[in-house]
């Protein structure tokens, strides 16, 4: 029996014998692979929308009353707790030319000062050039903490 020693040079890359063309090909290939990986990460980030839940603090900060709480966070909201209902309302009237709503305590209504649109405390339409009630935000209460999804507006009820 003869001892035959074979080496497979294809399995052992030798960078000392690499010429310019091979180096540039490997560099180009690695660049395209990096670009492809980054593209996949960007597509993945936008393909799966994530809800934007914002912590609005303890639910005990909003005891029942007949006036709304105006809370300025990343997205400002009106929080309404009447004891029977709990709502998180958008502070803009549902009209393309509307200004921000304000609470008029003497009349117990929301009023939009630019167009005169008015809403009741629960966001239902009262009067003015709007085709629906106030928009609301999706919310949840977990372990006594109020979380609001500012990416998910629930459109107000359409009035006749």
Order of alpha helices (4+ residues) and beta strands (2+ residues): alpha-beta-beta-beta-beta-beta-beta-beta-beta-beta-beta
